[in-house]
Amino acid sequence: MERRTIEIMDTTLRDGEQTSGVSFSAAEKLTIAQLLLEELNVDRIEIASARVSEGEFQGVKGIMSWAESKGYAHRVEVLTFVDGGLSIDWMKKSGAKVQNLLTKGSLNHLTYQLKKTPEQHFAEIAQTIASAKENNIETNVYLEDWSNGMRDSPDYVFQYLDFLTQQPVKRILLPDTLGVLIPSEVFAFISKIIPKYPNIHFDFHAHNDYDVSVANSIEAVKAGIHGLHVTVNGMGERAGNAPLESTVAVINDFMPEVKIRVKESSLYSVSKLVETFTGYRIPANKPIVGDNVFTQTAGIHADGDNKNNLYFNDLLPERFGRKRKYALGKTSGKANIEKNLQELGLQLNQEDLKLVTQRIIELGDKKETVTKEDLPYIISDVLDSQTYEDKIVIESYVLVHSKGMRPSTTLCLKIDGEIIEENAQGDGQFDAFMNALTKIYKSKKMTLPKLIDYAVRIPPGSSSDALCETIITWTNGIKEFKTRGLDSDQTVAAIKATQKMLNIDGVNSKN
């Protein structure tokens, strides 16, 4: 049986931009539009609402200029209104070719918001569609609040559809505007519509207020819908829209009767770019694109993966341009650590592996983040070999920061068993610490690597007592290297990273 194709319309740039606090610049909109159409290969994109602002107008002009040059003009859509032709004029000036006309899909909205009869509304809609056609603008029509319309005033909905299907309309768009439907209702409502109007293209537009937008979209496909509306990362007002990435994965894995054109392998990279442009962080546990969703934490899972991939499912990270990870923390087992050691090309005997596992569990209990890159140093420490800790140790320090005075640090350093103490001031506490450290190194005629980059990262969603990770990049004149420190105090985290640097550099200088 030949599979039918479902159109995917992405509305990140229109409905997604209605996420609280999110606003794209014209340049960002153009970049995202290009990625959606060319990198992800979605069928259509909705990029703006007409008449919103001058910035929105310039953004649409820029996208349409590019789309025209690529032959994509009819894949780009703009939300418009029944406003006596004002939206049509705006469309003409911007170069947009397809309007998604917002109309009333429930008698409740029509009666109490517009205060008009169905006949009045239909007449104005017919005039708007005719005007669009005269100006070579294609029309799709939204039935705003369609979901409540089907619940409370189905006679009106079908009266409207009877009228609309006689108009020169390309597609009819059925939105669950308030995100109130459950999957069984979606299937029932759309199943009543599709057979009645077999020659009309219908889209379903889900919102995620009850966290069932993907399930609702799938039920719409089962009921015969021809297109789905989604947004990157599920962006949108309130709880957002149906997320593009999850919708695509579910259709590909569970709906063999249909096909879509979206390139799965580009989902993650586009998702991260949208996250960067919006500042709207992706939850770590968000399916497909979250930081943690391909990370096995429990040791038993890693053990199962070593034994014929017992904990794998069809959501292989490689499909989305990602890689499976094995977390190191208090729930780590030996199998988790072995997986990380394999990636580093290291191997331990069972007794040593047991000791390293215990050390990582201890760190996890202290909320320390253990990375794959930390493993060699943990191994050295645990096995009591000649590690960097034995050579240079920050024994103690006092950090002073008083109003009206320059910050100062008193530092006590042990180098090859010798205790050296110095005091210095600086522009900040860590700067004072580094100045004291520099004095000690000069007194020992040792060269201190140069700090060239300093970054601090706080885990998203953490409270005020959260750990922060300091990542410092150093150079010793030959190569660059990074060290990390973790603590609830940013300066202490930086000092921990510096202690690692002192010993890494010390080890390297002997090689």
Salt bridges, closest charged atoms under 4 A:
GLU7 OE1 - ARG44 NH1 2.67
GLU7 OE1 - ARG171 NE 3.13
GLU7 OE1 - HIS201 NE2 3.62
ASP15 OD1 - ARG14 NH1 3.48
ASP15 OD2 - HIS205 NE2 2.86
ASP15 OD2 - HIS207 NE2 3.37
GLU17 OE1 - LYS29 NZ 3.28
GLU38 OE2 - LYS70 NZ 3.67
ASP43 OD1 - ARG261 NH1 2.34
GLU46 OE1 - ARG14 NE 3.07
GLU56 OE1 - LYS29 NZ 3.03
GLU68 OE2 - LYS97 NZ 3.82
GLU77 OE2 - ARG44 NE 2.54
GLU77 OE2 - ARG171 NH1 3.85
ASP83 OD2 - ARG51 NH1 2.74
GLU124 OE2 - LYS116 NZ 2.83
GLU138 OE1 - HIS74 ND1 3.54
GLU138 OE2 - LYS170 NZ 3.73
GLU138 OE2 - ARG171 NH1 3.99
GLU144 OE1 - LYS104 NZ 2.87
ASP145 OD2 - HIS109 NE2 3.57
GLU185 OE2 - ARG151 NE 2.82
ASP203 OD2 - ARG44 NH2 2.78
ASP203 OD1 - HIS201 NE2 2.65
ASP203 OD2 - HIS229 NE2 2.82
ASP209 OD2 - ARG238 NE 2.74
GLU219 OE2 - LYS222 NZ 3.20
ASP253 OD2 - ARG319 NH1 2.87
GLU264 OE2 - ARG319 NH2 2.51
GLU275 OE1 - LYS272 NZ 2.90
ASP291 OD1 - LYS272 NZ 3.69
ASP303 OD2 - LYS307 NZ 3.13
GLU343 OE1 - LYS323 NZ 3.84
GLU343 OE1 - LYS372 NZ 2.91
GLU362 OE1 - ARG359 NH1 3.47
GLU368 OE2 - LYS496 NZ 3.67
ASP374 OD1 - LYS500 NZ 3.23
ASP381 OD2 - ARG359 NE 3.81
GLU418 OE1 - LYS444 NZ 2.64
ASP427 OD1 - ARG406 NH2 3.17
GLU469 OE1 - ARG457 NH2 2.66
GLU469 OE2 - ARG484 NH1 3.27
ASP487 OD1 - LYS496 NZ 3.11
